[in-house]
Amino acid sequence: MTQQLPDDIQREVETTIRAKASESRVLDVYATAQEIRSRHAVPEIRIEDIATTVARLASQYGCAVELGGQRAEPLTRQSA
């Protein structure tokens, strides 16, 4: 189960995603999560919890995400 991130880390994830989305439409989820985690001394928060939030927000911004060097395109809705 994914742990709820503290407000300050959640805001930083959102700010970081916005900045990176303006630079590139491809986002490395784990590198971004590690970058954010390294700025906070919160050992009880798992990198996977940050990465989950990064991936979710990046896809909401329309970014393609890379997971360990593999690229996953954002899902698009198709009308029937």
PyMOL Python script that loads the backbone (N, CA, C, O; Angstrom):
from pymol import cmd

cmd.read_pdbstr("""\
ATOM      1  N   MET A   1       0.842  -1.178   0.000  1.00  0.00           N
ATOM      2  CA  MET A   1       0.000   0.000   0.000  1.00  0.00           C
ATOM      3  C   MET A   1       0.893   1.250   0.000  1.00  0.00           C
ATOM      4  O   MET A   1       1.904   1.311   0.699  1.00  0.00           O
ATOM      5  N   THR A   2       0.501   2.212  -0.779  1.00  0.00           N
ATOM      6  CA  THR A   2       1.278   3.435  -0.891  1.00  0.00           C
ATOM      7  C   THR A   2       1.016   4.338   0.310  1.00  0.00           C
ATOM      8  O   THR A   2      -0.128   4.557   0.710  1.00  0.00           O
ATOM      9  N   GLN A   3       2.097   4.851   0.869  1.00  0.00           N
ATOM     10  CA  GLN A   3       2.016   5.748   2.024  1.00  0.00           C
ATOM     11  C   GLN A   3       1.727   7.166   1.540  1.00  0.00           C
ATOM     12  O   GLN A   3       2.270   7.612   0.529  1.00  0.00           O
ATOM     13  N   GLN A   4       0.862   7.869   2.276  1.00  0.00           N
ATOM     14  CA  GLN A   4       0.576   9.268   1.973  1.00  0.00           C
ATOM     15  C   GLN A   4       1.827  10.093   2.252  1.00  0.00           C
ATOM     16  O   GLN A   4       2.422   9.976   3.324  1.00  0.00           O
ATOM     17  N   LEU A   5       2.224  10.913   1.307  1.00  0.00           N
ATOM     18  CA  LEU A   5       3.414  11.739   1.481  1.00  0.00           C
ATOM     19  C   LEU A   5       3.097  12.951   2.352  1.00  0.00           C
ATOM     20  O   LEU A   5       1.988  13.484   2.299  1.00  0.00           O
ATOM     21  N   PRO A   6       4.069  13.385   3.153  1.00  0.00           N
ATOM     22  CA  PRO A   6       3.881  14.635   3.907  1.00  0.00           C
ATOM     23  C   PRO A   6       3.643  15.796   2.937  1.00  0.00           C
ATOM     24  O   PRO A   6       4.082  15.754   1.788  1.00  0.00           O
ATOM     25  N   ASP A   7       2.951  16.823   3.406  1.00  0.00           N
ATOM     26  CA  ASP A   7       2.574  17.949   2.551  1.00  0.00           C
ATOM     27  C   ASP A   7       3.765  18.610   1.864  1.00  0.00           C
ATOM     28  O   ASP A   7       3.684  18.955   0.685  1.00  0.00           O
ATOM     29  N   ASP A   8       4.874  18.791   2.590  1.00  0.00           N
ATOM     30  CA  ASP A   8       6.018  19.468   1.977  1.00  0.00           C
ATOM     31  C   ASP A   8       6.619  18.649   0.837  1.00  0.00           C
ATOM     32  O   ASP A   8       7.050  19.211  -0.169  1.00  0.00           O
ATOM     33  N   ILE A   9       6.650  17.329   0.990  1.00  0.00           N
ATOM     34  CA  ILE A   9       7.184  16.494  -0.088  1.00  0.00           C
ATOM     35  C   ILE A   9       6.199  16.437  -1.251  1.00  0.00           C
ATOM     36  O   ILE A   9       6.607  16.469  -2.413  1.00  0.00           O
ATOM     37  N   GLN A  10       4.912  16.353  -0.946  1.00  0.00           N
ATOM     38  CA  GLN A  10       3.881  16.361  -1.996  1.00  0.00           C
ATOM     39  C   GLN A  10       3.982  17.639  -2.837  1.00  0.00           C
ATOM     40  O   GLN A  10       3.930  17.586  -4.066  1.00  0.00           O
ATOM     41  N   ARG A  11       4.127  18.776  -2.170  1.00  0.00           N
ATOM     42  CA  ARG A  11       4.268  20.048  -2.912  1.00  0.00           C
ATOM     43  C   ARG A  11       5.535  20.052  -3.753  1.00  0.00           C
ATOM     44  O   ARG A  11       5.533  20.553  -4.877  1.00  0.00           O
ATOM     45  N   GLU A  12       6.616  19.498  -3.215  1.00  0.00           N
ATOM     46  CA  GLU A  12       7.855  19.465  -3.994  1.00  0.00           C
ATOM     47  C   GLU A  12       7.723  18.558  -5.209  1.00  0.00           C
ATOM     48  O   GLU A  12       8.248  18.876  -6.276  1.00  0.00           O
ATOM     49  N   VAL A  13       7.032  17.439  -5.062  1.00  0.00           N
ATOM     50  CA  VAL A  13       6.791  16.563  -6.218  1.00  0.00           C
ATOM     51  C   VAL A  13       6.037  17.338  -7.288  1.00  0.00           C
ATOM     52  O   VAL A  13       6.415  17.304  -8.459  1.00  0.00           O
ATOM     53  N   GLU A  14       4.985  18.030  -6.903  1.00  0.00           N
ATOM     54  CA  GLU A  14       4.192  18.795  -7.867  1.00  0.00           C
ATOM     55  C   GLU A  14       5.023  19.876  -8.547  1.00  0.00           C
ATOM     56  O   GLU A  14       4.947  20.040  -9.765  1.00  0.00           O
ATOM     57  N   THR A  15       5.809  20.610  -7.780  1.00  0.00           N
ATOM     58  CA  THR A  15       6.658  21.669  -8.333  1.00  0.00           C
ATOM     59  C   THR A  15       7.707  21.092  -9.272  1.00  0.00           C
ATOM     60  O   THR A  15       7.956  21.641 -10.345  1.00  0.00           O
ATOM     61  N   THR A  16       8.318  19.991  -8.871  1.00  0.00           N
ATOM     62  CA  THR A  16       9.355  19.360  -9.697  1.00  0.00           C
ATOM     63  C   THR A  16       8.779  18.844 -11.005  1.00  0.00           C
ATOM     64  O   THR A  16       9.392  19.007 -12.060  1.00  0.00           O
ATOM     65  N   ILE A  17       7.608  18.225 -10.948  1.00  0.00           N
ATOM     66  CA  ILE A  17       6.970  17.702 -12.160  1.00  0.00           C
ATOM     67  C   ILE A  17       6.644  18.844 -13.117  1.00  0.00           C
ATOM     68  O   ILE A  17       6.899  18.738 -14.317  1.00  0.00           O
ATOM     69  N   ARG A  18       6.086  19.930 -12.600  1.00  0.00           N
ATOM     70  CA  ARG A  18       5.780  21.079 -13.469  1.00  0.00           C
ATOM     71  C   ARG A  18       7.038  21.604 -14.147  1.00  0.00           C
ATOM     72  O   ARG A  18       7.026  21.888 -15.345  1.00  0.00           O
ATOM     73  N   ALA A  19       8.120  21.735 -13.391  1.00  0.00           N
ATOM     74  CA  ALA A  19       9.375  22.244 -13.957  1.00  0.00           C
ATOM     75  C   ALA A  19       9.925  21.295 -15.013  1.00  0.00           C
ATOM     76  O   ALA A  19      10.333  21.728 -16.091  1.00  0.00           O
ATOM     77  N   LYS A  20       9.937  20.008 -14.708  1.00  0.00           N
ATOM     78  CA  LYS A  20      10.486  19.033 -15.655  1.00  0.00           C
ATOM     79  C   LYS A  20       9.596  18.886 -16.888  1.00  0.00           C
ATOM     80  O   LYS A  20      10.098  18.678 -17.992  1.00  0.00           O
ATOM     81  N   ALA A  21       8.282  18.993 -16.706  1.00  0.00           N
ATOM     82  CA  ALA A  21       7.365  18.882 -17.843  1.00  0.00           C
ATOM     83  C   ALA A  21       7.546  20.037 -18.812  1.00  0.00           C
ATOM     84  O   ALA A  21       7.307  19.884 -20.010  1.00  0.00           O
ATOM     85  N   SER A  22       7.970  21.200 -18.303  1.00  0.00           N
ATOM     86  CA  SER A  22       8.205  22.331 -19.195  1.00  0.00           C
ATOM     87  C   SER A  22       9.516  22.174 -19.974  1.00  0.00           C
ATOM     88  O   SER A  22       9.709  22.821 -21.003  1.00  0.00           O
ATOM     89  N   GLU A  23      10.410  21.320 -19.485  1.00  0.00           N
ATOM     90  CA  GLU A  23      11.689  21.074 -20.153  1.00  0.00           C
ATOM     91  C   GLU A  23      11.616  19.915 -21.140  1.00  0.00           C
ATOM     92  O   GLU A  23      12.205  19.969 -22.219  1.00  0.00           O
ATOM     93  N   SER A  24      10.885  18.861 -20.757  1.00  0.00           N
ATOM     94  CA  SER A  24      10.833  17.648 -21.571  1.00  0.00           C
ATOM     95  C   SER A  24       9.520  16.931 -21.306  1.00  0.00           C
ATOM     96  O   SER A  24       8.980  17.013 -20.203  1.00  0.00           O
ATOM     97  N   ARG A  25       9.010  16.238 -22.292  1.00  0.00           N
ATOM     98  CA  ARG A  25       7.767  15.486 -22.126  1.00  0.00           C
ATOM     99  C   ARG A  25       8.043  14.047 -21.701  1.00  0.00           C
ATOM    100  O   ARG A  25       7.116  13.241 -21.624  1.00  0.00           O
ATOM    101  N   VAL A  26       9.316  13.709 -21.422  1.00  0.00           N
ATOM    102  CA  VAL A  26       9.693  12.384 -20.931  1.00  0.00           C
ATOM    103  C   VAL A  26      10.302  12.565 -19.553  1.00  0.00           C
ATOM    104  O   VAL A  26      11.187  13.399 -19.364  1.00  0.00           O
ATOM    105  N   LEU A  27       9.830  11.787 -18.592  1.00  0.00           N
ATOM    106  CA  LEU A  27      10.282  11.954 -17.221  1.00  0.00           C
ATOM    107  C   LEU A  27      10.758  10.610 -16.669  1.00  0.00           C
ATOM    108  O   LEU A  27      10.054   9.605 -16.768  1.00  0.00           O
ATOM    109  N   ASP A  28      11.955  10.604 -16.089  1.00  0.00           N
ATOM    110  CA  ASP A  28      12.497   9.416 -15.439  1.00  0.00           C
ATOM    111  C   ASP A  28      11.950   9.387 -14.014  1.00  0.00           C
ATOM    112  O   ASP A  28      12.360  10.185 -13.171  1.00  0.00           O
ATOM    113  N   VAL A  29      11.038   8.482 -13.751  1.00  0.00           N
ATOM    114  CA  VAL A  29      10.319   8.434 -12.479  1.00  0.00           C
ATOM    115  C   VAL A  29      11.254   8.228 -11.298  1.00  0.00           C
ATOM    116  O   VAL A  29      11.216   8.996 -10.337  1.00  0.00           O
ATOM    117  N   TYR A  30      12.099   7.192 -11.359  1.00  0.00           N
ATOM    118  CA  TYR A  30      12.932   6.880 -10.206  1.00  0.00           C
ATOM    119  C   TYR A  30      14.039   7.902  -9.998  1.00  0.00           C
ATOM    120  O   TYR A  30      14.389   8.191  -8.854  1.00  0.00           O
ATOM    121  N   ALA A  31      14.594   8.451 -11.051  1.00  0.00           N
ATOM    122  CA  ALA A  31      15.614   9.492 -10.888  1.00  0.00           C
ATOM    123  C   ALA A  31      14.999  10.733 -10.247  1.00  0.00           C
ATOM    124  O   ALA A  31      15.619  11.363  -9.390  1.00  0.00           O
ATOM    125  N   THR A  32      13.792  11.082 -10.658  1.00  0.00           N
ATOM    126  CA  THR A  32      13.102  12.232 -10.079  1.00  0.00           C
ATOM    127  C   THR A  32      12.743  11.969  -8.619  1.00  0.00           C
ATOM    128  O   THR A  32      12.906  12.845  -7.769  1.00  0.00           O
ATOM    129  N   ALA A  33      12.259  10.773  -8.331  1.00  0.00           N
ATOM    130  CA  ALA A  33      11.914  10.421  -6.951  1.00  0.00           C
ATOM    131  C   ALA A  33      13.151  10.446  -6.056  1.00  0.00           C
ATOM    132  O   ALA A  33      13.089  10.926  -4.924  1.00  0.00           O
ATOM    133  N   GLN A  34      14.263   9.936  -6.555  1.00  0.00           N
ATOM    134  CA  GLN A  34      15.501   9.937  -5.778  1.00  0.00           C
ATOM    135  C   GLN A  34      16.000  11.366  -5.548  1.00  0.00           C
ATOM    136  O   GLN A  34      16.492  11.695  -4.468  1.00  0.00           O
ATOM    137  N   GLU A  35      15.869  12.192  -6.557  1.00  0.00           N
ATOM    138  CA  GLU A  35      16.258  13.606  -6.442  1.00  0.00           C
ATOM    139  C   GLU A  35      15.461  14.297  -5.325  1.00  0.00           C
ATOM    140  O   GLU A  35      16.020  15.034  -4.513  1.00  0.00           O
ATOM    141  N   ILE A  36      14.172  14.048  -5.304  1.00  0.00           N
ATOM    142  CA  ILE A  36      13.307  14.645  -4.280  1.00  0.00           C
ATOM    143  C   ILE A  36      13.631  14.069  -2.907  1.00  0.00           C
ATOM    144  O   ILE A  36      13.744  14.811  -1.931  1.00  0.00           O
ATOM    145  N   ARG A  37      13.778  12.764  -2.830  1.00  0.00           N
ATOM    146  CA  ARG A  37      14.070  12.111  -1.542  1.00  0.00           C
ATOM    147  C   ARG A  37      15.399  12.577  -0.956  1.00  0.00           C
ATOM    148  O   ARG A  37      15.526  12.701   0.262  1.00  0.00           O
ATOM    149  N   SER A  38      16.380  12.835  -1.801  1.00  0.00           N
ATOM    150  CA  SER A  38      17.699  13.233  -1.309  1.00  0.00           C
ATOM    151  C   SER A  38      17.668  14.615  -0.646  1.00  0.00           C
ATOM    152  O   SER A  38      18.554  14.947   0.141  1.00  0.00           O
ATOM    153  N   ARG A  39      16.655  15.412  -0.963  1.00  0.00           N
ATOM    154  CA  ARG A  39      16.542  16.745  -0.368  1.00  0.00           C
ATOM    155  C   ARG A  39      15.814  16.732   0.976  1.00  0.00           C
ATOM    156  O   ARG A  39      15.728  17.758   1.651  1.00  0.00           O
ATOM    157  N   HIS A  40      15.292  15.571   1.359  1.00  0.00           N
ATOM    158  CA  HIS A  40      14.539  15.455   2.607  1.00  0.00           C
ATOM    159  C   HIS A  40      15.123  14.328   3.454  1.00  0.00           C
ATOM    160  O   HIS A  40      15.427  13.252   2.939  1.00  0.00           O
ATOM    161  N   ALA A  41      15.277  14.572   4.731  1.00  0.00           N
ATOM    162  CA  ALA A  41      15.788  13.562   5.662  1.00  0.00           C
ATOM    163  C   ALA A  41      14.610  12.840   6.311  1.00  0.00           C
ATOM    164  O   ALA A  41      14.352  12.995   7.504  1.00  0.00           O
ATOM    165  N   VAL A  42      13.899  12.047   5.502  1.00  0.00           N
ATOM    166  CA  VAL A  42      12.735  11.325   5.993  1.00  0.00           C
ATOM    167  C   VAL A  42      12.907   9.847   5.620  1.00  0.00           C
ATOM    168  O   VAL A  42      12.351   9.387   4.623  1.00  0.00           O
ATOM    169  N   PRO A  43      13.683   9.103   6.427  1.00  0.00           N
ATOM    170  CA  PRO A  43      13.988   7.711   6.071  1.00  0.00           C
ATOM    171  C   PRO A  43      12.779   6.785   6.067  1.00  0.00           C
ATOM    172  O   PRO A  43      12.814   5.736   5.424  1.00  0.00           O
ATOM    173  N   GLU A  44      11.702   7.151   6.776  1.00  0.00           N
ATOM    174  CA  GLU A  44      10.533   6.261   6.808  1.00  0.00           C
ATOM    175  C   GLU A  44       9.701   6.317   5.527  1.00  0.00           C
ATOM    176  O   GLU A  44       8.786   5.513   5.353  1.00  0.00           O
ATOM    177  N   ILE A  45      10.001   7.238   4.648  1.00  0.00           N
ATOM    178  CA  ILE A  45       9.284   7.308   3.372  1.00  0.00           C
ATOM    179  C   ILE A  45      10.068   6.522   2.329  1.00  0.00           C
ATOM    180  O   ILE A  45      11.240   6.791   2.064  1.00  0.00           O
ATOM    181  N   ARG A  46       9.389   5.549   1.752  1.00  0.00           N
ATOM    182  CA  ARG A  46      10.032   4.682   0.765  1.00  0.00           C
ATOM    183  C   ARG A  46      10.124   5.388  -0.594  1.00  0.00           C
ATOM    184  O   ARG A  46       9.256   6.180  -0.964  1.00  0.00           O
ATOM    185  N   ILE A  47      11.186   5.081  -1.314  1.00  0.00           N
ATOM    186  CA  ILE A  47      11.369   5.649  -2.656  1.00  0.00           C
ATOM    187  C   ILE A  47      10.200   5.261  -3.561  1.00  0.00           C
ATOM    188  O   ILE A  47       9.815   6.031  -4.441  1.00  0.00           O
ATOM    189  N   GLU A  48       9.640   4.081  -3.350  1.00  0.00           N
ATOM    190  CA  GLU A  48       8.514   3.613  -4.164  1.00  0.00           C
ATOM    191  C   GLU A  48       7.278   4.485  -3.966  1.00  0.00           C
ATOM    192  O   GLU A  48       6.511   4.705  -4.904  1.00  0.00           O
ATOM    193  N   ASP A  49       7.085   4.984  -2.737  1.00  0.00           N
ATOM    194  CA  ASP A  49       5.937   5.855  -2.482  1.00  0.00           C
ATOM    195  C   ASP A  49       6.079   7.189  -3.216  1.00  0.00           C
ATOM    196  O   ASP A  49       5.112   7.714  -3.767  1.00  0.00           O
ATOM    197  N   ILE A  50       7.289   7.722  -3.214  1.00  0.00           N
ATOM    198  CA  ILE A  50       7.537   8.966  -3.947  1.00  0.00           C
ATOM    199  C   ILE A  50       7.408   8.708  -5.448  1.00  0.00           C
ATOM    200  O   ILE A  50       6.810   9.505  -6.171  1.00  0.00           O
ATOM    201  N   ALA A  51       7.973   7.590  -5.912  1.00  0.00           N
ATOM    202  CA  ALA A  51       7.928   7.254  -7.346  1.00  0.00           C
ATOM    203  C   ALA A  51       6.498   7.076  -7.828  1.00  0.00           C
ATOM    204  O   ALA A  51       6.170   7.479  -8.945  1.00  0.00           O
ATOM    205  N   THR A  52       5.649   6.486  -7.016  1.00  0.00           N
ATOM    206  CA  THR A  52       4.243   6.304  -7.384  1.00  0.00           C
ATOM    207  C   THR A  52       3.567   7.652  -7.605  1.00  0.00           C
ATOM    208  O   THR A  52       2.831   7.839  -8.574  1.00  0.00           O
ATOM    209  N   THR A  53       3.822   8.575  -6.708  1.00  0.00           N
ATOM    210  CA  THR A  53       3.243   9.915  -6.840  1.00  0.00           C
ATOM    211  C   THR A  53       3.821  10.647  -8.040  1.00  0.00           C
ATOM    212  O   THR A  53       3.093  11.320  -8.769  1.00  0.00           O
ATOM    213  N   VAL A  54       5.137  10.518  -8.251  1.00  0.00           N
ATOM    214  CA  VAL A  54       5.782  11.140  -9.414  1.00  0.00           C
ATOM    215  C   VAL A  54       5.162  10.607 -10.706  1.00  0.00           C
ATOM    216  O   VAL A  54       4.818  11.389 -11.592  1.00  0.00           O
ATOM    217  N   ALA A  55       5.016   9.292 -10.821  1.00  0.00           N
ATOM    218  CA  ALA A  55       4.456   8.690 -12.036  1.00  0.00           C
ATOM    219  C   ALA A  55       3.027   9.141 -12.274  1.00  0.00           C
ATOM    220  O   ALA A  55       2.653   9.459 -13.403  1.00  0.00           O
ATOM    221  N   ARG A  56       2.228   9.171 -11.217  1.00  0.00           N
ATOM    222  CA  ARG A  56       0.827   9.577 -11.356  1.00  0.00           C
ATOM    223  C   ARG A  56       0.711  11.029 -11.822  1.00  0.00           C
ATOM    224  O   ARG A  56      -0.037  11.332 -12.753  1.00  0.00           O
ATOM    225  N   LEU A  57       1.455  11.920 -11.169  1.00  0.00           N
ATOM    226  CA  LEU A  57       1.382  13.335 -11.547  1.00  0.00           C
ATOM    227  C   LEU A  57       1.980  13.585 -12.923  1.00  0.00           C
ATOM    228  O   LEU A  57       1.457  14.397 -13.686  1.00  0.00           O
ATOM    229  N   ALA A  58       3.062  12.902 -13.245  1.00  0.00           N
ATOM    230  CA  ALA A  58       3.669  13.077 -14.572  1.00  0.00           C
ATOM    231  C   ALA A  58       2.689  12.668 -15.667  1.00  0.00           C
ATOM    232  O   ALA A  58       2.582  13.340 -16.693  1.00  0.00           O
ATOM    233  N   SER A  59       1.981  11.577 -15.449  1.00  0.00           N
ATOM    234  CA  SER A  59       1.008  11.160 -16.469  1.00  0.00           C
ATOM    235  C   SER A  59      -0.151  12.141 -16.560  1.00  0.00           C
ATOM    236  O   SER A  59      -0.704  12.338 -17.642  1.00  0.00           O
ATOM    237  N   GLN A  60      -0.533  12.766 -15.437  1.00  0.00           N
ATOM    238  CA  GLN A  60      -1.579  13.786 -15.475  1.00  0.00           C
ATOM    239  C   GLN A  60      -1.137  15.019 -16.259  1.00  0.00           C
ATOM    240  O   GLN A  60      -1.960  15.714 -16.855  1.00  0.00           O
ATOM    241  N   TYR A  61       0.173  15.285 -16.252  1.00  0.00           N
ATOM    242  CA  TYR A  61       0.715  16.406 -17.021  1.00  0.00           C
ATOM    243  C   TYR A  61       0.969  16.023 -18.479  1.00  0.00           C
ATOM    244  O   TYR A  61       1.420  16.854 -19.267  1.00  0.00           O
ATOM    245  N   GLY A  62       0.683  14.771 -18.841  1.00  0.00           N
ATOM    246  CA  GLY A  62       0.844  14.329 -20.222  1.00  0.00           C
ATOM    247  C   GLY A  62       2.252  13.893 -20.566  1.00  0.00           C
ATOM    248  O   GLY A  62       2.594  13.766 -21.742  1.00  0.00           O
ATOM    249  N   CYS A  63       3.070  13.664 -19.560  1.00  0.00           N
ATOM    250  CA  CYS A  63       4.447  13.219 -19.801  1.00  0.00           C
ATOM    251  C   CYS A  63       4.487  11.711 -20.011  1.00  0.00           C
ATOM    252  O   CYS A  63       3.720  10.961 -19.407  1.00  0.00           O
ATOM    253  N   ALA A  64       5.389  11.289 -20.870  1.00  0.00           N
ATOM    254  CA  ALA A  64       5.733   9.873 -20.945  1.00  0.00           C
ATOM    255  C   ALA A  64       6.691   9.623 -19.791  1.00  0.00           C
ATOM    256  O   ALA A  64       7.494  10.489 -19.446  1.00  0.00           O
ATOM    257  N   VAL A  65       6.606   8.446 -19.197  1.00  0.00           N
ATOM    258  CA  VAL A  65       7.463   8.158 -18.055  1.00  0.00           C
ATOM    259  C   VAL A  65       8.419   7.021 -18.372  1.00  0.00           C
ATOM    260  O   VAL A  65       8.074   6.074 -19.078  1.00  0.00           O
ATOM    261  N   GLU A  66       9.625   7.137 -17.836  1.00  0.00           N
ATOM    262  CA  GLU A  66      10.619   6.083 -17.953  1.00  0.00           C
ATOM    263  C   GLU A  66      10.714   5.386 -16.609  1.00  0.00           C
ATOM    264  O   GLU A  66      10.810   6.027 -15.562  1.00  0.00           O
ATOM    265  N   LEU A  67      10.687   4.076 -16.656  1.00  0.00           N
ATOM    266  CA  LEU A  67      10.810   3.261 -15.447  1.00  0.00           C
ATOM    267  C   LEU A  67      12.030   2.359 -15.613  1.00  0.00           C
ATOM    268  O   LEU A  67      11.955   1.322 -16.273  1.00  0.00           O
ATOM    269  N   GLY A  68      13.128   2.745 -15.029  1.00  0.00           N
ATOM    270  CA  GLY A  68      14.332   1.930 -15.146  1.00  0.00           C
ATOM    271  C   GLY A  68      14.844   1.835 -16.567  1.00  0.00           C
ATOM    272  O   GLY A  68      15.292   0.774 -17.001  1.00  0.00           O
ATOM    273  N   GLY A  69      14.781   2.928 -17.287  1.00  0.00           N
ATOM    274  CA  GLY A  69      15.279   2.952 -18.652  1.00  0.00           C
ATOM    275  C   GLY A  69      14.253   2.535 -19.689  1.00  0.00           C
ATOM    276  O   GLY A  69      14.530   2.608 -20.886  1.00  0.00           O
ATOM    277  N   GLN A  70      13.064   2.093 -19.258  1.00  0.00           N
ATOM    278  CA  GLN A  70      12.010   1.717 -20.192  1.00  0.00           C
ATOM    279  C   GLN A  70      10.990   2.838 -20.247  1.00  0.00           C
ATOM    280  O   GLN A  70      10.688   3.453 -19.224  1.00  0.00           O
ATOM    281  N   ARG A  71      10.473   3.103 -21.394  1.00  0.00           N
ATOM    282  CA  ARG A  71       9.537   4.203 -21.572  1.00  0.00           C
ATOM    283  C   ARG A  71       8.108   3.667 -21.655  1.00  0.00           C
ATOM    284  O   ARG A  71       7.822   2.716 -22.382  1.00  0.00           O
ATOM    285  N   ALA A  72       7.228   4.300 -20.896  1.00  0.00           N
ATOM    286  CA  ALA A  72       5.805   3.971 -20.941  1.00  0.00           C
ATOM    287  C   ALA A  72       5.062   5.231 -21.350  1.00  0.00           C
ATOM    288  O   ALA A  72       5.146   6.248 -20.663  1.00  0.00           O
ATOM    289  N   GLU A  73       4.345   5.179 -22.445  1.00  0.00           N
ATOM    290  CA  GLU A  73       3.614   6.340 -22.922  1.00  0.00           C
ATOM    291  C   GLU A  73       2.387   6.575 -22.065  1.00  0.00           C
ATOM    292  O   GLU A  73       1.810   5.614 -21.556  1.00  0.00           O
ATOM    293  N   PRO A  74       1.965   7.825 -21.887  1.00  0.00           N
ATOM    294  CA  PRO A  74       0.752   8.088 -21.109  1.00  0.00           C
ATOM    295  C   PRO A  74      -0.465   7.513 -21.815  1.00  0.00           C
ATOM    296  O   PRO A  74      -0.523   7.469 -23.044  1.00  0.00           O
ATOM    297  N   LEU A  75      -1.425   7.079 -21.031  1.00  0.00           N
ATOM    298  CA  LEU A  75      -2.647   6.535 -21.600  1.00  0.00           C
ATOM    299  C   LEU A  75      -3.500   7.668 -22.153  1.00  0.00           C
ATOM    300  O   LEU A  75      -3.613   8.728 -21.537  1.00  0.00           O
ATOM    301  N   THR A  76      -4.085   7.442 -23.294  1.00  0.00           N
ATOM    302  CA  THR A  76      -4.999   8.422 -23.868  1.00  0.00           C
ATOM    303  C   THR A  76      -6.358   7.769 -24.027  1.00  0.00           C
ATOM    304  O   THR A  76      -6.458   6.580 -24.328  1.00  0.00           O
ATOM    305  N   ARG A  77      -7.382   8.543 -23.827  1.00  0.00           N
ATOM    306  CA  ARG A  77      -8.736   8.018 -23.970  1.00  0.00           C
ATOM    307  C   ARG A  77      -9.164   8.132 -25.417  1.00  0.00           C
ATOM    308  O   ARG A  77      -8.957   9.151 -26.076  1.00  0.00           O
ATOM    309  N   GLN A  78      -9.761   7.064 -25.888  1.00  0.00           N
ATOM    310  CA  GLN A  78     -10.267   7.069 -27.249  1.00  0.00           C
ATOM    311  C   GLN A  78     -11.781   7.044 -27.200  1.00  0.00           C
ATOM    312  O   GLN A  78     -12.371   6.275 -26.441  1.00  0.00           O
ATOM    313  N   SER A  79     -12.406   7.879 -28.004  1.00  0.00           N
ATOM    314  CA  SER A  79     -13.858   7.880 -28.024  1.00  0.00           C
ATOM    315  C   SER A  79     -14.347   6.789 -28.960  1.00  0.00           C
ATOM    316  O   SER A  79     -13.712   6.497 -29.974  1.00  0.00           O
ATOM    317  N   ALA A  80     -15.466   6.197 -28.619  1.00  0.00           N
ATOM    318  CA  ALA A  80     -16.006   5.084 -29.403  1.00  0.00           C
ATOM    319  C   ALA A  80     -16.862   5.579 -30.527  1.00  0.00           C
ATOM    320  O   ALA A  80     -17.400   4.779 -31.292  1.00  0.00           O
TER     321      ALA A  80
END
""", "prot")
cmd.dss("prot")
cmd.show_as("cartoon", "prot")
cmd.util.cbc("prot")
cmd.orient("prot")
